[in-house]
Amino acid sequence: MQGLIESLKPIWEKYKIEFFLISTALVISLISGIIFINNHAPTEETDILEPVKTDYVRENKIIVDLSGAVEKPDVYEISSGARLKDVLILAGDLSAEADRQFFARNFNLARRLNDQEKVYIPSSEEIENGTMNENNRTLIINQSQIAGVSTENAQNSKINVNSASMSELDSLPGIGKVTAQKIIQNRPYESTEDLLNKKIVGKSVFEKIKELIQF
């Protein structure tokens, strides 16, 4: 080993400048290569997902309970601002049991509905037997739709207590179903005072109805 080193000394002395230049060049090349690789190495790109902007606007809804004489009574979810006509279409229109003339007089198809509203359509039987009288047949009665009947005529019309139906008697102020039944059972009457004499009504109720009845 010592002999090998001694034999290389003349070569080193002769070419040491060349060795130095070559070594320097190699170091520079190595450094340049490292820098080049670092600058051109592929970098991981992170895709940033931006939220997609939409113009979606939630439509307001209301819930309406439609029952009675309709084809498909149910609880319906409809658009806010919908009208009675809209929910009636969803229910398949009035059923065969409905009194269409009464419906046309007392229901406003153009009326806007409210959330949680209950709409009940009475049947012909309910109207005839007095289950639903003129004052409480429906929650959405609209007196302005009654055709051909003025307020003055309605006030002047009198009910004949000897021939009126239970529903007609029930429509009188202070007269409920029980009193209406008593009036029917104790017929006939000759004068308004008979209602007092037979103890059908009290004085306070009598004062309310005496101008609204006839015999």
PyMOL commands that place a pseudoatom at each C-alpha (Angstrom):
pseudoatom trace, name=CA, resn=MET, resi=1, chain=A, elem=C, hetatm=0, pos=[0.000, 0.000, 0.000]
pseudoatom trace, name=CA, resn=GLN, resi=2, chain=A, elem=C, hetatm=0, pos=[2.856, 2.352, 0.935]
pseudoatom trace, name=CA, resn=GLY, resi=3, chain=A, elem=C, hetatm=0, pos=[4.599, 1.487, -2.301]
pseudoatom trace, name=CA, resn=LEU, resi=4, chain=A, elem=C, hetatm=0, pos=[1.467, 2.315, -4.324]
pseudoatom trace, name=CA, resn=ILE, resi=5, chain=A, elem=C, hetatm=0, pos=[1.197, 5.712, -2.705]
pseudoatom trace, name=CA, resn=GLU, resi=6, chain=A, elem=C, hetatm=0, pos=[4.892, 6.419, -3.378]
pseudoatom trace, name=CA, resn=SER, resi=7, chain=A, elem=C, hetatm=0, pos=[4.478, 5.468, -7.032]
pseudoatom trace, name=CA, resn=LEU, resi=8, chain=A, elem=C, hetatm=0, pos=[1.547, 7.857, -7.479]
pseudoatom trace, name=CA, resn=LYS, resi=9, chain=A, elem=C, hetatm=0, pos=[3.319, 10.852, -6.047]
pseudoatom trace, name=CA, resn=PRO, resi=10, chain=A, elem=C, hetatm=0, pos=[5.127, 11.771, -9.312]
pseudoatom trace, name=CA, resn=ILE, resi=11, chain=A, elem=C, hetatm=0, pos=[1.805, 11.619, -11.168]
pseudoatom trace, name=CA, resn=TRP, resi=12, chain=A, elem=C, hetatm=0, pos=[0.104, 13.765, -8.537]
pseudoatom trace, name=CA, resn=GLU, resi=13, chain=A, elem=C, hetatm=0, pos=[2.915, 16.306, -8.633]
pseudoatom trace, name=CA, resn=LYS, resi=14, chain=A, elem=C, hetatm=0, pos=[2.730, 16.464, -12.376]
pseudoatom trace, name=CA, resn=TYR, resi=15, chain=A, elem=C, hetatm=0, pos=[-1.081, 16.647, -12.778]
pseudoatom trace, name=CA, resn=LYS, resi=16, chain=A, elem=C, hetatm=0, pos=[-2.248, 18.076, -9.442]
pseudoatom trace, name=CA, resn=ILE, resi=17, chain=A, elem=C, hetatm=0, pos=[-3.592, 21.217, -11.117]
pseudoatom trace, name=CA, resn=GLU, resi=18, chain=A, elem=C, hetatm=0, pos=[-5.572, 19.124, -13.556]
pseudoatom trace, name=CA, resn=PHE, resi=19, chain=A, elem=C, hetatm=0, pos=[-6.908, 16.972, -10.673]
pseudoatom trace, name=CA, resn=PHE, resi=20, chain=A, elem=C, hetatm=0, pos=[-7.973, 20.095, -8.821]
pseudoatom trace, name=CA, resn=LEU, resi=21, chain=A, elem=C, hetatm=0, pos=[-9.775, 21.518, -11.832]
pseudoatom trace, name=CA, resn=ILE, resi=22, chain=A, elem=C, hetatm=0, pos=[-11.518, 18.222, -12.566]
pseudoatom trace, name=CA, resn=SER, resi=23, chain=A, elem=C, hetatm=0, pos=[-12.588, 17.832, -8.929]
pseudoatom trace, name=CA, resn=THR, resi=24, chain=A, elem=C, hetatm=0, pos=[-13.916, 21.374, -8.851]
pseudoatom trace, name=CA, resn=ALA, resi=25, chain=A, elem=C, hetatm=0, pos=[-15.792, 20.782, -12.080]
pseudoatom trace, name=CA, resn=LEU, resi=26, chain=A, elem=C, hetatm=0, pos=[-17.326, 17.578, -10.689]
pseudoatom trace, name=CA, resn=VAL, resi=27, chain=A, elem=C, hetatm=0, pos=[-18.439, 19.336, -7.503]
pseudoatom trace, name=CA, resn=ILE, resi=28, chain=A, elem=C, hetatm=0, pos=[-19.954, 22.189, -9.499]
pseudoatom trace, name=CA, resn=SER, resi=29, chain=A, elem=C, hetatm=0, pos=[-21.697, 19.719, -11.811]
pseudoatom trace, name=CA, resn=LEU, resi=30, chain=A, elem=C, hetatm=0, pos=[-23.048, 17.770, -8.848]
pseudoatom trace, name=CA, resn=ILE, resi=31, chain=A, elem=C, hetatm=0, pos=[-24.403, 20.916, -7.183]
pseudoatom trace, name=CA, resn=SER, resi=32, chain=A, elem=C, hetatm=0, pos=[-25.903, 22.138, -10.452]
pseudoatom trace, name=CA, resn=GLY, resi=33, chain=A, elem=C, hetatm=0, pos=[-27.562, 18.757, -10.989]
pseudoatom trace, name=CA, resn=ILE, resi=34, chain=A, elem=C, hetatm=0, pos=[-29.101, 18.797, -7.540]
pseudoatom trace, name=CA, resn=ILE, resi=35, chain=A, elem=C, hetatm=0, pos=[-30.435, 22.327, -8.054]
pseudoatom trace, name=CA, resn=PHE, resi=36, chain=A, elem=C, hetatm=0, pos=[-31.836, 21.410, -11.477]
pseudoatom trace, name=CA, resn=ILE, resi=37, chain=A, elem=C, hetatm=0, pos=[-33.596, 18.337, -10.146]
pseudoatom trace, name=CA, resn=ASN, resi=38, chain=A, elem=C, hetatm=0, pos=[-35.129, 20.266, -7.259]
pseudoatom trace, name=CA, resn=ASN, resi=39, chain=A, elem=C, hetatm=0, pos=[-36.386, 23.023, -9.546]
pseudoatom trace, name=CA, resn=HIS, resi=40, chain=A, elem=C, hetatm=0, pos=[-37.950, 20.636, -12.035]
pseudoatom trace, name=CA, resn=ALA, resi=41, chain=A, elem=C, hetatm=0, pos=[-39.283, 17.967, -9.726]
pseudoatom trace, name=CA, resn=PRO, resi=42, chain=A, elem=C, hetatm=0, pos=[-43.104, 17.492, -10.040]
pseudoatom trace, name=CA, resn=THR, resi=43, chain=A, elem=C, hetatm=0, pos=[-44.971, 19.052, -7.144]
pseudoatom trace, name=CA, resn=GLU, resi=44, chain=A, elem=C, hetatm=0, pos=[-48.237, 17.755, -5.731]
pseudoatom trace, name=CA, resn=GLU, resi=45, chain=A, elem=C, hetatm=0, pos=[-51.046, 20.088, -6.591]
pseudoatom trace, name=CA, resn=THR, resi=46, chain=A, elem=C, hetatm=0, pos=[-53.887, 20.236, -4.181]
pseudoatom trace, name=CA, resn=ASP, resi=47, chain=A, elem=C, hetatm=0, pos=[-57.136, 20.919, -5.898]
pseudoatom trace, name=CA, resn=ILE, resi=48, chain=A, elem=C, hetatm=0, pos=[-59.196, 23.330, -3.867]
pseudoatom trace, name=CA, resn=LEU, resi=49, chain=A, elem=C, hetatm=0, pos=[-62.827, 22.616, -4.427]
pseudoatom trace, name=CA, resn=GLU, resi=50, chain=A, elem=C, hetatm=0, pos=[-64.818, 25.781, -4.355]
pseudoatom trace, name=CA, resn=PRO, resi=51, chain=A, elem=C, hetatm=0, pos=[-68.407, 25.467, -3.307]
pseudoatom trace, name=CA, resn=VAL, resi=52, chain=A, elem=C, hetatm=0, pos=[-70.731, 25.582, -6.251]
pseudoatom trace, name=CA, resn=LYS, resi=53, chain=A, elem=C, hetatm=0, pos=[-72.936, 28.591, -6.049]
pseudoatom trace, name=CA, resn=THR, resi=54, chain=A, elem=C, hetatm=0, pos=[-76.538, 27.928, -6.931]
pseudoatom trace, name=CA, resn=ASP, resi=55, chain=A, elem=C, hetatm=0, pos=[-79.508, 30.140, -7.140]
pseudoatom trace, name=CA, resn=TYR, resi=56, chain=A, elem=C, hetatm=0, pos=[-81.688, 27.542, -5.392]
pseudoatom trace, name=CA, resn=VAL, resi=57, chain=A, elem=C, hetatm=0, pos=[-84.392, 29.124, -3.298]
pseudoatom trace, name=CA, resn=ARG, resi=58, chain=A, elem=C, hetatm=0, pos=[-86.514, 26.947, -1.042]
pseudoatom trace, name=CA, resn=GLU, resi=59, chain=A, elem=C, hetatm=0, pos=[-90.168, 27.296, -1.843]
pseudoatom trace, name=CA, resn=ASN, resi=60, chain=A, elem=C, hetatm=0, pos=[-92.369, 28.010, 1.161]
pseudoatom trace, name=CA, resn=LYS, resi=61, chain=A, elem=C, hetatm=0, pos=[-94.968, 25.348, 1.866]
pseudoatom trace, name=CA, resn=ILE, resi=62, chain=A, elem=C, hetatm=0, pos=[-98.102, 25.199, 3.990]
pseudoatom trace, name=CA, resn=ILE, resi=63, chain=A, elem=C, hetatm=0, pos=[-100.071, 22.240, 5.337]
pseudoatom trace, name=CA, resn=VAL, resi=64, chain=A, elem=C, hetatm=0, pos=[-103.864, 22.137, 4.870]
pseudoatom trace, name=CA, resn=ASP, resi=65, chain=A, elem=C, hetatm=0, pos=[-106.331, 19.508, 6.133]
pseudoatom trace, name=CA, resn=LEU, resi=66, chain=A, elem=C, hetatm=0, pos=[-109.131, 18.998, 3.590]
pseudoatom trace, name=CA, resn=SER, resi=67, chain=A, elem=C, hetatm=0, pos=[-111.930, 16.619, 4.567]
pseudoatom trace, name=CA, resn=GLY, resi=68, chain=A, elem=C, hetatm=0, pos=[-115.624, 15.955, 4.138]
pseudoatom trace, name=CA, resn=ALA, resi=69, chain=A, elem=C, hetatm=0, pos=[-117.395, 15.486, 0.821]
pseudoatom trace, name=CA, resn=VAL, resi=70, chain=A, elem=C, hetatm=0, pos=[-114.338, 15.362, -1.470]
pseudoatom trace, name=CA, resn=GLU, resi=71, chain=A, elem=C, hetatm=0, pos=[-112.933, 12.474, -3.502]
pseudoatom trace, name=CA, resn=LYS, resi=72, chain=A, elem=C, hetatm=0, pos=[-109.626, 12.222, -1.610]
pseudoatom trace, name=CA, resn=PRO, resi=73, chain=A, elem=C, hetatm=0, pos=[-109.798, 13.802, 1.842]
pseudoatom trace, name=CA, resn=ASP, resi=74, chain=A, elem=C, hetatm=0, pos=[-106.273, 14.151, 3.212]
pseudoatom trace, name=CA, resn=VAL, resi=75, chain=A, elem=C, hetatm=0, pos=[-103.641, 16.476, 4.640]
pseudoatom trace, name=CA, resn=TYR, resi=76, chain=A, elem=C, hetatm=0, pos=[-102.025, 18.308, 1.716]
pseudoatom trace, name=CA, resn=GLU, resi=77, chain=A, elem=C, hetatm=0, pos=[-98.712, 20.160, 1.428]
pseudoatom trace, name=CA, resn=ILE, resi=78, chain=A, elem=C, hetatm=0, pos=[-99.127, 23.036, -0.998]
pseudoatom trace, name=CA, resn=SER, resi=79, chain=A, elem=C, hetatm=0, pos=[-97.335, 26.224, -1.952]
pseudoatom trace, name=CA, resn=SER, resi=80, chain=A, elem=C, hetatm=0, pos=[-97.739, 29.247, 0.268]
pseudoatom trace, name=CA, resn=GLY, resi=81, chain=A, elem=C, hetatm=0, pos=[-100.361, 31.516, -1.237]
pseudoatom trace, name=CA, resn=ALA, resi=82, chain=A, elem=C, hetatm=0, pos=[-102.329, 28.635, -2.768]
pseudoatom trace, name=CA, resn=ARG, resi=83, chain=A, elem=C, hetatm=0, pos=[-106.084, 29.012, -3.018]
pseudoatom trace, name=CA, resn=LEU, resi=84, chain=A, elem=C, hetatm=0, pos=[-108.982, 26.727, -2.133]
pseudoatom trace, name=CA, resn=LYS, resi=85, chain=A, elem=C, hetatm=0, pos=[-109.328, 25.779, -5.795]
pseudoatom trace, name=CA, resn=ASP, resi=86, chain=A, elem=C, hetatm=0, pos=[-105.738, 24.453, -5.834]
pseudoatom trace, name=CA, resn=VAL, resi=87, chain=A, elem=C, hetatm=0, pos=[-106.159, 22.054, -2.915]
pseudoatom trace, name=CA, resn=LEU, resi=88, chain=A, elem=C, hetatm=0, pos=[-109.571, 20.962, -4.221]
pseudoatom trace, name=CA, resn=ILE, resi=89, chain=A, elem=C, hetatm=0, pos=[-107.920, 19.939, -7.494]
pseudoatom trace, name=CA, resn=LEU, resi=90, chain=A, elem=C, hetatm=0, pos=[-105.396, 17.839, -5.548]
pseudoatom trace, name=CA, resn=ALA, resi=91, chain=A, elem=C, hetatm=0, pos=[-108.289, 16.174, -3.728]
pseudoatom trace, name=CA, resn=GLY, resi=92, chain=A, elem=C, hetatm=0, pos=[-109.975, 15.174, -6.978]
pseudoatom trace, name=CA, resn=ASP, resi=93, chain=A, elem=C, hetatm=0, pos=[-112.839, 17.693, -6.702]
pseudoatom trace, name=CA, resn=LEU, resi=94, chain=A, elem=C, hetatm=0, pos=[-116.095, 17.340, -4.751]
pseudoatom trace, name=CA, resn=SER, resi=95, chain=A, elem=C, hetatm=0, pos=[-117.522, 13.865, -4.209]
pseudoatom trace, name=CA, resn=ALA, resi=96, chain=A, elem=C, hetatm=0, pos=[-121.008, 12.707, -5.167]
pseudoatom trace, name=CA, resn=GLU, resi=97, chain=A, elem=C, hetatm=0, pos=[-122.150, 13.336, -1.572]
pseudoatom trace, name=CA, resn=ALA, resi=98, chain=A, elem=C, hetatm=0, pos=[-121.422, 17.069, -1.755]
pseudoatom trace, name=CA, resn=ASP, resi=99, chain=A, elem=C, hetatm=0, pos=[-124.169, 19.659, -2.096]
pseudoatom trace, name=CA, resn=ARG, resi=100, chain=A, elem=C, hetatm=0, pos=[-122.767, 21.556, -5.062]
pseudoatom trace, name=CA, resn=GLN, resi=101, chain=A, elem=C, hetatm=0, pos=[-125.276, 24.391, -4.884]
pseudoatom trace, name=CA, resn=PHE, resi=102, chain=A, elem=C, hetatm=0, pos=[-124.507, 24.980, -1.225]
pseudoatom trace, name=CA, resn=PHE, resi=103, chain=A, elem=C, hetatm=0, pos=[-120.785, 24.800, -2.002]
pseudoatom trace, name=CA, resn=ALA, resi=104, chain=A, elem=C, hetatm=0, pos=[-121.122, 27.369, -4.796]
pseudoatom trace, name=CA, resn=ARG, resi=105, chain=A, elem=C, hetatm=0, pos=[-123.007, 29.755, -2.492]
pseudoatom trace, name=CA, resn=ASN, resi=106, chain=A, elem=C, hetatm=0, pos=[-120.791, 29.486, 0.570]
pseudoatom trace, name=CA, resn=PHE, resi=107, chain=A, elem=C, hetatm=0, pos=[-117.244, 28.615, -0.521]
pseudoatom trace, name=CA, resn=ASN, resi=108, chain=A, elem=C, hetatm=0, pos=[-114.856, 31.051, -2.153]
pseudoatom trace, name=CA, resn=LEU, resi=109, chain=A, elem=C, hetatm=0, pos=[-112.598, 29.099, -4.520]
pseudoatom trace, name=CA, resn=ALA, resi=110, chain=A, elem=C, hetatm=0, pos=[-110.296, 32.115, -4.878]
pseudoatom trace, name=CA, resn=ARG, resi=111, chain=A, elem=C, hetatm=0, pos=[-109.630, 32.414, -1.135]
pseudoatom trace, name=CA, resn=ARG, resi=112, chain=A, elem=C, hetatm=0, pos=[-105.988, 32.049, -0.043]
pseudoatom trace, name=CA, resn=LEU, resi=113, chain=A, elem=C, hetatm=0, pos=[-105.345, 29.252, 2.450]
pseudoatom trace, name=CA, resn=ASN, resi=114, chain=A, elem=C, hetatm=0, pos=[-103.298, 29.459, 5.643]
pseudoatom trace, name=CA, resn=ASP, resi=115, chain=A, elem=C, hetatm=0, pos=[-100.871, 27.011, 7.224]
pseudoatom trace, name=CA, resn=GLN, resi=116, chain=A, elem=C, hetatm=0, pos=[-102.505, 24.387, 9.512]
pseudoatom trace, name=CA, resn=GLU, resi=117, chain=A, elem=C, hetatm=0, pos=[-105.963, 25.318, 8.218]
pseudoatom trace, name=CA, resn=LYS, resi=118, chain=A, elem=C, hetatm=0, pos=[-108.865, 22.854, 8.400]
pseudoatom trace, name=CA, resn=VAL, resi=119, chain=A, elem=C, hetatm=0, pos=[-111.365, 22.934, 5.522]
pseudoatom trace, name=CA, resn=TYR, resi=120, chain=A, elem=C, hetatm=0, pos=[-114.481, 20.755, 5.833]
pseudoatom trace, name=CA, resn=ILE, resi=121, chain=A, elem=C, hetatm=0, pos=[-116.958, 20.287, 2.968]
pseudoatom trace, name=CA, resn=PRO, resi=122, chain=A, elem=C, hetatm=0, pos=[-120.370, 19.196, 4.314]
pseudoatom trace, name=CA, resn=SER, resi=123, chain=A, elem=C, hetatm=0, pos=[-122.418, 16.557, 2.529]
pseudoatom trace, name=CA, resn=SER, resi=124, chain=A, elem=C, hetatm=0, pos=[-126.004, 16.982, 1.341]
pseudoatom trace, name=CA, resn=GLU, resi=125, chain=A, elem=C, hetatm=0, pos=[-127.196, 14.724, 4.161]
pseudoatom trace, name=CA, resn=GLU, resi=126, chain=A, elem=C, hetatm=0, pos=[-125.450, 16.810, 6.814]
pseudoatom trace, name=CA, resn=ILE, resi=127, chain=A, elem=C, hetatm=0, pos=[-127.099, 19.946, 5.499]
pseudoatom trace, name=CA, resn=GLU, resi=128, chain=A, elem=C, hetatm=0, pos=[-130.564, 18.388, 5.235]
pseudoatom trace, name=CA, resn=ASN, resi=129, chain=A, elem=C, hetatm=0, pos=[-130.621, 16.814, 8.698]
pseudoatom trace, name=CA, resn=GLY, resi=130, chain=A, elem=C, hetatm=0, pos=[-129.352, 19.963, 10.389]
pseudoatom trace, name=CA, resn=THR, resi=131, chain=A, elem=C, hetatm=0, pos=[-125.957, 18.599, 11.467]
pseudoatom trace, name=CA, resn=MET, resi=132, chain=A, elem=C, hetatm=0, pos=[-124.458, 21.661, 9.819]
pseudoatom trace, name=CA, resn=ASN, resi=133, chain=A, elem=C, hetatm=0, pos=[-126.568, 24.815, 10.134]
pseudoatom trace, name=CA, resn=GLU, resi=134, chain=A, elem=C, hetatm=0, pos=[-126.114, 28.053, 8.246]
pseudoatom trace, name=CA, resn=ASN, resi=135, chain=A, elem=C, hetatm=0, pos=[-123.883, 29.532, 10.934]
pseudoatom trace, name=CA, resn=ASN, resi=136, chain=A, elem=C, hetatm=0, pos=[-121.440, 26.656, 11.401]
pseudoatom trace, name=CA, resn=ARG, resi=137, chain=A, elem=C, hetatm=0, pos=[-121.601, 24.502, 8.293]
pseudoatom trace, name=CA, resn=THR, resi=138, chain=A, elem=C, hetatm=0, pos=[-118.125, 25.512, 7.289]
pseudoatom trace, name=CA, resn=LEU, resi=139, chain=A, elem=C, hetatm=0, pos=[-115.129, 27.354, 8.597]
pseudoatom trace, name=CA, resn=ILE, resi=140, chain=A, elem=C, hetatm=0, pos=[-114.804, 29.350, 5.413]
pseudoatom trace, name=CA, resn=ILE, resi=141, chain=A, elem=C, hetatm=0, pos=[-118.357, 30.487, 4.708]
pseudoatom trace, name=CA, resn=ASN, resi=142, chain=A, elem=C, hetatm=0, pos=[-118.495, 33.653, 2.647]
pseudoatom trace, name=CA, resn=GLN, resi=143, chain=A, elem=C, hetatm=0, pos=[-121.823, 35.421, 2.872]
pseudoatom trace, name=CA, resn=SER, resi=144, chain=A, elem=C, hetatm=0, pos=[-120.888, 37.795, 0.063]
pseudoatom trace, name=CA, resn=GLN, resi=145, chain=A, elem=C, hetatm=0, pos=[-121.222, 34.885, -2.388]
pseudoatom trace, name=CA, resn=ILE, resi=146, chain=A, elem=C, hetatm=0, pos=[-124.895, 34.210, -1.683]
pseudoatom trace, name=CA, resn=ALA, resi=147, chain=A, elem=C, hetatm=0, pos=[-126.458, 35.176, -4.990]
pseudoatom trace, name=CA, resn=GLY, resi=148, chain=A, elem=C, hetatm=0, pos=[-129.621, 37.213, -5.287]
pseudoatom trace, name=CA, resn=VAL, resi=149, chain=A, elem=C, hetatm=0, pos=[-130.174, 37.704, -1.548]
pseudoatom trace, name=CA, resn=SER, resi=150, chain=A, elem=C, hetatm=0, pos=[-129.637, 41.183, -0.171]
pseudoatom trace, name=CA, resn=THR, resi=151, chain=A, elem=C, hetatm=0, pos=[-128.877, 41.929, 3.447]
pseudoatom trace, name=CA, resn=GLU, resi=152, chain=A, elem=C, hetatm=0, pos=[-132.195, 43.712, 3.774]
pseudoatom trace, name=CA, resn=ASN, resi=153, chain=A, elem=C, hetatm=0, pos=[-134.179, 40.737, 2.458]
pseudoatom trace, name=CA, resn=ALA, resi=154, chain=A, elem=C, hetatm=0, pos=[-132.297, 38.369, 4.731]
pseudoatom trace, name=CA, resn=GLN, resi=155, chain=A, elem=C, hetatm=0, pos=[-133.163, 40.479, 7.753]
pseudoatom trace, name=CA, resn=ASN, resi=156, chain=A, elem=C, hetatm=0, pos=[-136.839, 40.718, 6.795]
pseudoatom trace, name=CA, resn=SER, resi=157, chain=A, elem=C, hetatm=0, pos=[-137.336, 36.994, 6.128]
pseudoatom trace, name=CA, resn=LYS, resi=158, chain=A, elem=C, hetatm=0, pos=[-139.128, 35.252, 8.971]
pseudoatom trace, name=CA, resn=ILE, resi=159, chain=A, elem=C, hetatm=0, pos=[-139.161, 31.605, 10.010]
pseudoatom trace, name=CA, resn=ASN, resi=160, chain=A, elem=C, hetatm=0, pos=[-142.493, 29.848, 10.459]
pseudoatom trace, name=CA, resn=VAL, resi=161, chain=A, elem=C, hetatm=0, pos=[-142.197, 27.957, 13.741]
pseudoatom trace, name=CA, resn=ASN, resi=162, chain=A, elem=C, hetatm=0, pos=[-145.051, 25.617, 12.745]
pseudoatom trace, name=CA, resn=SER, resi=163, chain=A, elem=C, hetatm=0, pos=[-143.330, 24.368, 9.590]
pseudoatom trace, name=CA, resn=ALA, resi=164, chain=A, elem=C, hetatm=0, pos=[-139.631, 25.188, 9.871]
pseudoatom trace, name=CA, resn=SER, resi=165, chain=A, elem=C, hetatm=0, pos=[-137.021, 22.417, 9.881]
pseudoatom trace, name=CA, resn=MET, resi=166, chain=A, elem=C, hetatm=0, pos=[-134.702, 21.820, 12.806]
pseudoatom trace, name=CA, resn=SER, resi=167, chain=A, elem=C, hetatm=0, pos=[-131.814, 23.469, 10.959]
pseudoatom trace, name=CA, resn=GLU, resi=168, chain=A, elem=C, hetatm=0, pos=[-133.914, 26.594, 10.298]
pseudoatom trace, name=CA, resn=LEU, resi=169, chain=A, elem=C, hetatm=0, pos=[-134.970, 26.837, 13.937]
pseudoatom trace, name=CA, resn=ASP, resi=170, chain=A, elem=C, hetatm=0, pos=[-131.392, 26.195, 15.046]
pseudoatom trace, name=CA, resn=SER, resi=171, chain=A, elem=C, hetatm=0, pos=[-130.277, 29.232, 13.047]
pseudoatom trace, name=CA, resn=LEU, resi=172, chain=A, elem=C, hetatm=0, pos=[-132.319, 31.560, 15.281]
pseudoatom trace, name=CA, resn=PRO, resi=173, chain=A, elem=C, hetatm=0, pos=[-130.337, 33.428, 17.965]
pseudoatom trace, name=CA, resn=GLY, resi=174, chain=A, elem=C, hetatm=0, pos=[-130.375, 31.613, 21.289]
pseudoatom trace, name=CA, resn=ILE, resi=175, chain=A, elem=C, hetatm=0, pos=[-132.007, 28.494, 19.808]
pseudoatom trace, name=CA, resn=GLY, resi=176, chain=A, elem=C, hetatm=0, pos=[-129.876, 25.368, 19.834]
pseudoatom trace, name=CA, resn=LYS, resi=177, chain=A, elem=C, hetatm=0, pos=[-130.678, 21.836, 18.722]
pseudoatom trace, name=CA, resn=VAL, resi=178, chain=A, elem=C, hetatm=0, pos=[-132.352, 20.937, 22.028]
pseudoatom trace, name=CA, resn=THR, resi=179, chain=A, elem=C, hetatm=0, pos=[-134.689, 23.946, 21.965]
pseudoatom trace, name=CA, resn=ALA, resi=180, chain=A, elem=C, hetatm=0, pos=[-135.395, 23.449, 18.263]
pseudoatom trace, name=CA, resn=GLN, resi=181, chain=A, elem=C, hetatm=0, pos=[-136.469, 19.888, 19.026]
pseudoatom trace, name=CA, resn=LYS, resi=182, chain=A, elem=C, hetatm=0, pos=[-138.789, 21.147, 21.820]
pseudoatom trace, name=CA, resn=ILE, resi=183, chain=A, elem=C, hetatm=0, pos=[-140.374, 23.633, 19.422]
pseudoatom trace, name=CA, resn=ILE, resi=184, chain=A, elem=C, hetatm=0, pos=[-141.087, 20.861, 16.920]
pseudoatom trace, name=CA, resn=GLN, resi=185, chain=A, elem=C, hetatm=0, pos=[-142.492, 18.495, 19.561]
pseudoatom trace, name=CA, resn=ASN, resi=186, chain=A, elem=C, hetatm=0, pos=[-144.919, 21.105, 20.961]
pseudoatom trace, name=CA, resn=ARG, resi=187, chain=A, elem=C, hetatm=0, pos=[-146.439, 22.281, 17.697]
pseudoatom trace, name=CA, resn=PRO, resi=188, chain=A, elem=C, hetatm=0, pos=[-148.778, 23.903, 16.720]
pseudoatom trace, name=CA, resn=TYR, resi=189, chain=A, elem=C, hetatm=0, pos=[-148.470, 27.477, 17.936]
pseudoatom trace, name=CA, resn=GLU, resi=190, chain=A, elem=C, hetatm=0, pos=[-151.026, 30.242, 17.430]
pseudoatom trace, name=CA, resn=SER, resi=191, chain=A, elem=C, hetatm=0, pos=[-148.928, 33.197, 18.553]
pseudoatom trace, name=CA, resn=THR, resi=192, chain=A, elem=C, hetatm=0, pos=[-145.466, 34.091, 19.697]
pseudoatom trace, name=CA, resn=GLU, resi=193, chain=A, elem=C, hetatm=0, pos=[-146.689, 34.100, 23.293]
pseudoatom trace, name=CA, resn=ASP, resi=194, chain=A, elem=C, hetatm=0, pos=[-147.315, 30.359, 23.042]
pseudoatom trace, name=CA, resn=LEU, resi=195, chain=A, elem=C, hetatm=0, pos=[-143.557, 29.851, 23.161]
pseudoatom trace, name=CA, resn=LEU, resi=196, chain=A, elem=C, hetatm=0, pos=[-143.569, 31.453, 26.598]
pseudoatom trace, name=CA, resn=ASN, resi=197, chain=A, elem=C, hetatm=0, pos=[-146.778, 29.847, 27.802]
pseudoatom trace, name=CA, resn=LYS, resi=198, chain=A, elem=C, hetatm=0, pos=[-145.534, 26.358, 26.889]
pseudoatom trace, name=CA, resn=LYS, resi=199, chain=A, elem=C, hetatm=0, pos=[-142.175, 27.185, 28.474]
pseudoatom trace, name=CA, resn=ILE, resi=200, chain=A, elem=C, hetatm=0, pos=[-140.274, 26.479, 25.285]
pseudoatom trace, name=CA, resn=VAL, resi=201, chain=A, elem=C, hetatm=0, pos=[-138.019, 29.528, 25.600]
pseudoatom trace, name=CA, resn=GLY, resi=202, chain=A, elem=C, hetatm=0, pos=[-137.199, 32.055, 28.293]
pseudoatom trace, name=CA, resn=LYS, resi=203, chain=A, elem=C, hetatm=0, pos=[-137.958, 35.767, 28.129]
pseudoatom trace, name=CA, resn=SER, resi=204, chain=A, elem=C, hetatm=0, pos=[-134.442, 36.755, 27.049]
pseudoatom trace, name=CA, resn=VAL, resi=205, chain=A, elem=C, hetatm=0, pos=[-134.480, 34.354, 24.095]
pseudoatom trace, name=CA, resn=PHE, resi=206, chain=A, elem=C, hetatm=0, pos=[-138.059, 35.304, 23.267]
pseudoatom trace, name=CA, resn=GLU, resi=207, chain=A, elem=C, hetatm=0, pos=[-137.044, 38.962, 22.927]
pseudoatom trace, name=CA, resn=LYS, resi=208, chain=A, elem=C, hetatm=0, pos=[-134.314, 37.960, 20.475]
pseudoatom trace, name=CA, resn=ILE, resi=209, chain=A, elem=C, hetatm=0, pos=[-136.520, 35.888, 18.178]
pseudoatom trace, name=CA, resn=LYS, resi=210, chain=A, elem=C, hetatm=0, pos=[-139.991, 37.444, 18.339]
pseudoatom trace, name=CA, resn=GLU, resi=211, chain=A, elem=C, hetatm=0, pos=[-139.305, 39.666, 15.306]
pseudoatom trace, name=CA, resn=LEU, resi=212, chain=A, elem=C, hetatm=0, pos=[-137.759, 36.797, 13.354]
pseudoatom trace, name=CA, resn=ILE, resi=213, chain=A, elem=C, hetatm=0, pos=[-140.591, 34.256, 13.525]
pseudoatom trace, name=CA, resn=GLN, resi=214, chain=A, elem=C, hetatm=0, pos=[-144.119, 33.899, 12.201]
pseudoatom trace, name=CA, resn=PHE, resi=215, chain=A, elem=C, hetatm=0, pos=[-147.037, 31.456, 12.350]
for i in range(1, 215): cmd.bond("trace and resi %d" % i, "trace and resi %d" % (i + 1))
show_as sticks, trace
zoom trace
